[in-house]
Amino acid sequence: MDAKEIKQALIAIHPNLTLALVAKEAGIAATTMSNLINRRFTSKRGALALCKALAKTPQEVFPDVPMYAVPVGSDEEAQAILKERLSA
């Protein structure tokens, strides 16, 4: 999604839902959120907060930014794999 599509998707959810509000809830500056959607720099925390607000995956919102991809699986699965490999 580009910046315009992201803003339109937020407004479609609620007319008062803005990037500034999402940024505030995520604990980042509004300018950071603006730079994020315009692809000027990256912020995984901001990207994931925005994706949650939109109820979309990072791959849907930011398909061009691989670092935002959320790994499939749980922390428990990862811990089990690590424990198994370290005990061998």
C-alpha positions as a Markdown table, in Angstrom:
| # | Residue | x | y | z |
|---|---|---|---|---|
| 1 | Met | 0.0 | 0.0 | 0.0 |
| 2 | Asp | 1.2 | 3.5 | -0.7 |
| 3 | Ala | 0.9 | 6.4 | 1.7 |
| 4 | Lys | -2.4 | 7.6 | 0.1 |
| 5 | Glu | -4.0 | 4.1 | 0.4 |
| 6 | Ile | -2.9 | 3.8 | 4.0 |
| 7 | Lys | -4.5 | 7.1 | 4.9 |
| 8 | Gln | -7.7 | 6.2 | 3.1 |
| 9 | Ala | -7.8 | 2.8 | 4.9 |
| 10 | Leu | -7.5 | 4.6 | 8.2 |
| 11 | Ile | -10.3 | 7.0 | 7.4 |
| 12 | Ala | -12.5 | 4.1 | 6.2 |
| 13 | Ile | -12.2 | 2.6 | 9.7 |
| 14 | His | -13.1 | 5.8 | 11.4 |
| 15 | Pro | -13.1 | 9.4 | 10.2 |
| 16 | Asn | -10.9 | 10.6 | 13.1 |
| 17 | Leu | -8.4 | 7.8 | 12.9 |
| 18 | Thr | -5.2 | 9.5 | 11.8 |
| 19 | Leu | -1.5 | 8.6 | 11.5 |
| 20 | Ala | -0.8 | 10.9 | 14.4 |
| 21 | Leu | -3.2 | 9.0 | 16.6 |
| 22 | Val | -1.6 | 5.6 | 15.6 |
| 23 | Ala | 1.8 | 7.1 | 16.2 |
| 24 | Lys | 0.8 | 8.3 | 19.7 |
| 25 | Glu | -0.5 | 4.9 | 20.7 |
| 26 | Ala | 2.6 | 3.2 | 19.3 |
| 27 | Gly | 4.8 | 5.6 | 21.3 |
| 28 | Ile | 6.5 | 7.1 | 18.3 |
| 29 | Ala | 6.5 | 10.6 | 16.8 |
| 30 | Ala | 3.9 | 11.5 | 14.1 |
| 31 | Thr | 6.8 | 12.5 | 11.8 |
| 32 | Thr | 8.2 | 9.0 | 12.2 |
| 33 | Met | 4.9 | 7.5 | 11.1 |
| 34 | Ser | 4.8 | 9.9 | 8.1 |
| 35 | Asn | 8.3 | 9.0 | 7.1 |
| 36 | Leu | 7.5 | 5.3 | 7.5 |
| 37 | Ile | 4.5 | 5.3 | 5.2 |
| 38 | Asn | 6.4 | 7.4 | 2.6 |
| 39 | Arg | 9.3 | 4.9 | 2.8 |
| 40 | Arg | 11.8 | 7.5 | 3.8 |
| 41 | Phe | 13.0 | 5.3 | 6.7 |
| 42 | Thr | 12.0 | 2.2 | 8.6 |
| 43 | Ser | 10.4 | 1.6 | 12.0 |
| 44 | Lys | 9.4 | -1.9 | 12.7 |
| 45 | Arg | 7.5 | -0.9 | 15.9 |
| 46 | Gly | 5.6 | 1.8 | 13.9 |
| 47 | Ala | 4.9 | -0.5 | 11.0 |
| 48 | Leu | 3.5 | -3.3 | 13.2 |
| 49 | Ala | 1.3 | -0.8 | 15.1 |
| 50 | Leu | 0.0 | 0.6 | 11.8 |
| 51 | Cys | -0.7 | -2.9 | 10.5 |
| 52 | Lys | -2.6 | -3.8 | 13.7 |
| 53 | Ala | -4.7 | -0.6 | 13.3 |
| 54 | Leu | -5.5 | -1.6 | 9.8 |
| 55 | Ala | -6.1 | -5.2 | 10.7 |
| 56 | Lys | -3.7 | -6.2 | 7.9 |
| 57 | Thr | -0.5 | -8.1 | 7.8 |
| 58 | Pro | 2.8 | -6.3 | 7.2 |
| 59 | Gln | 3.1 | -8.1 | 3.9 |
| 60 | Glu | -0.2 | -6.6 | 2.8 |
| 61 | Val | 0.7 | -3.0 | 3.9 |
| 62 | Phe | 4.5 | -3.0 | 3.2 |
| 63 | Pro | 5.2 | -5.8 | 0.6 |
| 64 | Asp | 8.3 | -3.9 | -0.5 |
| 65 | Val | 9.9 | -3.9 | 3.0 |
| 66 | Pro | 10.9 | -7.5 | 3.9 |
| 67 | Met | 12.2 | -6.5 | 7.4 |
| 68 | Tyr | 8.6 | -5.9 | 8.5 |
| 69 | Ala | 7.6 | -9.5 | 7.8 |
| 70 | Val | 6.4 | -11.3 | 11.0 |
| 71 | Pro | 7.8 | -14.8 | 11.3 |
| 72 | Val | 5.3 | -17.6 | 11.2 |
| 73 | Gly | 5.1 | -19.6 | 14.4 |
| 74 | Ser | 5.2 | -18.8 | 18.1 |
| 75 | Asp | 7.9 | -17.9 | 20.6 |
| 76 | Glu | 7.2 | -21.2 | 22.3 |
| 77 | Glu | 7.9 | -23.1 | 19.1 |
| 78 | Ala | 11.2 | -21.2 | 18.6 |
| 79 | Gln | 12.2 | -21.9 | 22.2 |
| 80 | Ala | 11.5 | -25.6 | 21.8 |
| 81 | Ile | 13.6 | -25.7 | 18.7 |
| 82 | Leu | 16.4 | -23.8 | 20.3 |
| 83 | Lys | 16.3 | -26.1 | 23.4 |
| 84 | Glu | 16.4 | -29.2 | 21.3 |
| 85 | Arg | 19.4 | -28.0 | 19.3 |
| 86 | Leu | 21.3 | -26.8 | 22.3 |
| 87 | Ser | 20.9 | -30.1 | 24.1 |
| 88 | Ala | 22.2 | -32.1 | 21.2 |
